[in-house]
Amino acid sequence: MASMKFSIIIPVYRNEESLQRLLEILSTMNLEFGGKMEAVFVVDGSPDQSLAILRSALAGLAFPAQVLAHSRNFGSFPAIRSGLMAARGEYFGVMSADLQEPPELLATFFKSLEADECDVVIGTRAGRNDPLITRLTSKIFWGMYQRLAVRDMPEGGVDVFGCNLAFRDQLLKLEESRSSLIALIFWLGFRRKFVSYKRLERLEGKSSWTLRKKIDYMMDSIFAFTDYPITWLLRIGLFGCMLSVVIGASVLVGRFIGSISVPGYAATILVVLFFGALNLLALGLVGTYTWRGYENSKRRPLAVVAMKYQNQSGNDD
């Protein structure tokens, strides 16, 4: 156990068809890593035979492995967190059970981490062997994510990453529900490195990354990491107030010069414009205060110390 260096976290959900090929690839990877690898499988409430297959294969594996079983389906990001908590290595990498990310990508991750080039390595898609409609919807999704939630997000999105022990420990301190693990990776900062890869075609099974899950993920990311909607509501309210003054003045002028002769029209328009804009402005102001309270409730640290240097005469902490 002391020689274990590399931990691979693998969320599993409806992957029974690809598990045998996955285990064979992991055995080969273990040899490439000098026998210093462990695999942490997290079965995320999968309704198929994934858990049974892994439990049956566990004793015969040529490398250390753990199989964790969630009580129900919590999602891929909570599964990754569970795997990171249980992992026992010095460097950590996430790998998908459907093998759409090339396994050699993890070797690149671990090489960069071991050489201390960075604290977190992020896989970015340079291309993908998926149907046209899948590529198009993915591009739209990640484009909106980049614009509305995390501006540092690569255009192709992020599915896999690797990190060292210091980064792992800080990431696990952020215990937030209804949040985004990937967005938290960017929020933490640290020394980053991006590694591009081409996503492979899925050979077994069908993706469980449905439109509903994508929308939920987008909403969690927006509401947990940006006040963008509140800011726009505030801006629209301010603009509406100014516009109501201009239009209201025009209505009053029209009433005085006699071009508006309908009884009560001017008063009605003035009231609707003014209070409509005032409502938007008030919602924006209330939303701003609510956002600040919500930010405090998440209890994220005000700053994260990535490294500490000290001369020899200093006292050890």
C-alpha positions in Angstrom: 0.0 0.0 0.0 2.9 2.3 0.7 4.0 2.1 -3.0 0.6 3.1 -4.3 0.9 6.4 -6.1 -1.9 6.7 -8.7 -5.6 6.5 -8.0 -8.1 6.3 -10.8 -11.7 7.2 -10.0 -14.3 5.7 -12.3 -18.0 6.5 -11.9 -20.2 3.7 -13.1 -23.8 4.0 -14.2 -25.4 1.7 -16.8 -22.0 0.5 -18.0 -22.3 -3.3 -17.7 -21.5 -3.8 -21.4 -18.1 -1.9 -21.3 -16.8 -3.2 -17.9 -14.9 -6.2 -19.2 -13.0 -4.1 -21.7 -12.5 -1.5 -19.0 -10.9 -4.0 -16.6 -8.6 -5.3 -19.3 -7.4 -1.7 -20.1 -6.9 -1.0 -16.4 -4.7 -4.1 -16.1 -2.5 -2.9 -18.9 -2.4 0.6 -17.4 -1.3 -0.8 -14.0 1.7 -2.4 -15.8 2.6 0.9 -17.4 2.4 2.6 -14.0 4.8 0.1 -12.5 2.2 -1.6 -10.4 1.6 1.6 -8.4 -2.0 2.1 -9.4 -5.4 1.6 -7.8 -8.9 1.8 -9.2 -11.9 3.2 -7.3 -15.2 2.2 -8.9 -18.2 4.1 -7.7 -21.4 2.4 -8.8 -23.9 5.3 -8.7 -27.2 3.4 -8.1 -26.9 1.7 -11.5 -30.0 -0.3 -12.2 -28.1 -2.9 -14.3 -25.6 -5.6 -13.3 -22.6 -3.3 -13.0 -22.2 -3.7 -9.3 -22.5 -7.5 -9.5 -19.9 -7.7 -12.3 -17.4 -5.6 -10.4 -17.9 -7.5 -7.1 -17.4 -10.7 -8.9 -14.2 -9.5 -10.7 -12.7 -7.8 -7.7 -10.9 -10.7 -6.2 -9.2 -11.7 -9.5 -7.9 -8.2 -10.4 -4.1 -7.8 -10.7 -4.2 -4.3 -9.2 -5.7 -2.9 -5.9 -9.3 -1.8 -6.4 -12.2 -0.6 -4.4 -15.9 -0.8 -5.3 -18.2 1.7 -3.7 -22.0 1.5 -4.1 -24.2 4.5 -3.7 -27.6 3.9 -2.1 -29.2 5.5 -5.2 -28.3 7.5 -8.2 -26.8 10.8 -7.0 -25.1 11.8 -10.3 -21.6 11.5 -11.8 -20.1 14.4 -9.9 -21.1 13.2 -6.4 -19.8 9.8 -7.5 -16.4 11.4 -8.3 -16.4 13.0 -4.9 -17.0 9.7 -3.2 -14.2 8.2 -5.2 -11.8 11.0 -4.4 -12.6 10.6 -0.7 -11.8 6.9 -0.7 -8.8 7.0 -3.0 -5.4 6.3 -1.3 -2.8 7.5 -3.8 -0.8 10.6 -4.2 -2.2 11.6 -7.6 -5.7 11.2 -8.8 -7.4 11.0 -12.2 -11.0 10.6 -13.3 -11.8 8.1 -16.0 -15.2 7.4 -17.6 -16.4 3.8 -17.6 -17.7 4.1 -21.2 -14.1 4.6 -22.4 -14.9 7.6 -24.6 -11.9 9.4 -23.2 -8.7 7.7 -24.4 -7.0 5.8 -21.5 -3.6 7.2 -22.4 -4.9 10.6 -21.4 -4.5 9.6 -17.7 -0.9 8.7 -18.3 -0.4 12.3 -19.6 -2.2 13.6 -16.5 -0.1 11.6 -14.1 3.2 12.5 -15.9 2.4 16.2 -15.5 1.4 15.9 -11.9 4.4 13.8 -10.9 6.7 16.3 -12.6 5.1 19.0 -10.5 4.1 21.0 -13.6 0.7 21.8 -12.1 -1.8 20.9 -9.4 -4.7 20.1 -11.6 -4.8 18.8 -15.2 -8.0 19.3 -17.2 -8.9 17.3 -20.3 -10.3 19.5 -23.1 -12.0 18.1 -26.1 -10.3 18.9 -29.4 -12.9 16.8 -31.2 -15.4 14.0 -30.8 -16.6 11.0 -32.8 -20.2 11.6 -32.1 -23.3 12.1 -34.4 -23.7 15.6 -35.8 -26.7 16.5 -33.6 -24.8 15.4 -30.5 -21.8 17.6 -31.4 -24.1 20.5 -32.2 -26.0 20.4 -28.9 -22.8 19.9 -27.0 -21.3 23.0 -28.6 -24.4 25.1 -27.7 -24.5 23.7 -24.2 -20.8 24.4 -23.3 -20.9 27.7 -25.1 -23.8 28.9 -22.9 -22.0 27.4 -19.8 -18.9 29.4 -20.6 -20.8 32.6 -21.1 -23.2 32.3 -18.2 -21.4 30.3 -15.5 -17.6 29.8 -15.9 -15.8 32.0 -18.3 -12.6 30.0 -18.1 -14.4 26.9 -19.3 -12.9 25.4 -22.5 -15.2 25.5 -25.5 -15.5 21.7 -25.7 -16.3 21.3 -22.0 -14.7 19.1 -19.3 -15.4 15.5 -18.4 -12.2 14.3 -16.9 -9.4 15.8 -14.8 -6.4 14.8 -12.7 -5.0 16.4 -9.5 -2.5 16.1 -6.8 -3.2 15.5 -3.1 -3.2 19.2 -2.1 -5.8 20.1 -4.7 -7.9 17.0 -3.8 -8.0 17.9 -0.2 -9.1 21.5 -0.9 -11.7 20.3 -3.4 -13.3 17.9 -0.8 -13.6 20.7 1.7 -16.2 22.4 -0.5 -19.2 20.4 0.6 -22.0 22.0 -1.4 -25.2 20.4 -2.7 -26.8 21.4 -5.9 -23.4 22.7 -7.2 -21.0 21.8 -10.0 -17.8 19.9 -9.3 -16.2 21.1 -12.6 -17.0 24.7 -11.8 -15.5 24.3 -8.3 -12.3 23.1 -9.9 -12.1 26.4 -11.8 -13.1 28.4 -8.7 -10.3 26.9 -6.6 -7.6 28.1 -9.0 -4.2 26.5 -8.3 -1.7 25.8 -11.1 -3.7 24.5 -14.1 -2.7 22.6 -17.2 -5.0 21.8 -20.1 -4.5 18.7 -22.2 -6.5 18.4 -25.4 -7.8 15.0 -26.7 -10.3 13.6 -29.2 -13.3 12.0 -27.6 -13.7 8.4 -28.9 -16.8 6.8 -30.2 -18.9 4.9 -27.7 -18.8 1.2 -28.5 -21.1 -0.2 -25.8 -24.4 1.0 -24.3 -26.1 4.3 -24.5 -25.2 7.6 -22.8 -27.3 8.4 -19.7 -26.4 12.2 -20.1 -29.9 13.2 -21.0 -31.3 16.6 -21.9 -33.0 16.9 -18.4 -29.7 16.2 -16.7 -27.9 18.8 -18.8 -30.5 21.4 -18.0 -30.3 20.6 -14.2 -26.5 20.8 -14.4 -26.7 24.1 -16.2 -29.1 25.6 -13.6 -27.0 24.3 -10.7 -23.9 25.9 -12.2 -25.6 29.2 -13.0 -27.3 29.6 -9.6 -24.2 28.4 -7.6 -21.5 30.4 -9.4 -22.9 33.6 -10.8 -25.3 36.4 -10.0 -25.8 37.0 -13.8 -29.6 36.7 -13.8 -29.9 39.1 -10.8 -27.5 41.6 -12.4 -29.6 41.6 -15.5 -32.8 42.0 -13.6 -31.3 45.0 -11.8 -30.1 46.5 -15.1 -33.4 46.0 -16.7 -35.1 47.7 -13.7 -32.8 50.7 -13.9 -33.3 51.0 -17.6 -37.1 50.6 -17.2 -37.2 53.4 -14.6 -35.3 55.8 -17.0 -37.5 54.7 -19.9 -40.6 55.3 -17.9 -39.5 58.8 -17.1 -39.0 59.6 -20.8 -42.3 58.0 -21.9 -44.1 59.4 -18.9 -42.9 62.9 -19.8 -44.1 62.3 -23.4 -47.5 61.3 -22.2 -47.8 64.3 -19.9 -46.8 66.6 -22.8 -49.4 64.9 -25.0 -52.1 65.3 -22.4 -51.3 69.0 -21.9 -51.3 69.9 -25.6 -54.5 67.9 -26.2 -53.2 65.1 -28.4 -54.3 62.6 -25.8 -58.0 63.1 -25.1 -59.0 59.7 -23.6 -59.9 60.3 -19.9 -57.5 58.5 -17.5 -55.2 57.3 -20.2 -52.2 59.4 -19.2 -52.6 58.5 -15.5 -52.9 54.8 -16.2 -49.8 54.7 -18.4 -47.8 56.7 -15.9 -48.7 54.4 -13.1 -48.1 51.2 -15.1 -44.7 52.3 -16.4 -43.5 53.6 -13.1 -44.5 50.8 -10.8 -43.6 48.1 -13.4 -40.1 49.4 -13.7 -40.0 49.9 -9.9 -41.0 46.3 -9.3 -38.1 45.1 -11.5 -35.7 47.3 -9.8 -36.9 46.2 -6.3 -36.6 42.5 -7.3 -33.1 43.1 -8.5 -32.1 44.9 -5.2 -33.7 42.1 -3.1 -32.1 39.5 -5.3 -28.7 41.1 -4.7 -29.0 41.0 -1.0 -30.3 37.4 -1.2 -27.3 36.4 -3.4 -24.9 37.8 -0.8 -26.6 35.8 1.9 -26.6 32.7 -0.2 -22.8 33.2 -0.9 -22.2 33.3 2.8 -24.3 30.2 3.4 -22.1 28.1 1.0 -19.2 28.8 3.4 -16.5 28.7 0.8 -13.2 29.9 2.1 -12.4 33.6 1.4 -9.0 32.5 0.1 -7.2 29.2 -0.6 -3.5 28.8 0.2 -2.0 26.6 -2.5 1.6 26.4 -1.2 3.6 27.6 1.7 7.3 28.3 1.8 9.4 28.9 4.9 13.1 29.4 5.6 15.1 27.0 7.8 15.0 29.3 10.8 11.2 29.4 10.8 9.1 27.4 13.2 7.2 24.5 11.7 3.4 24.6 11.9 
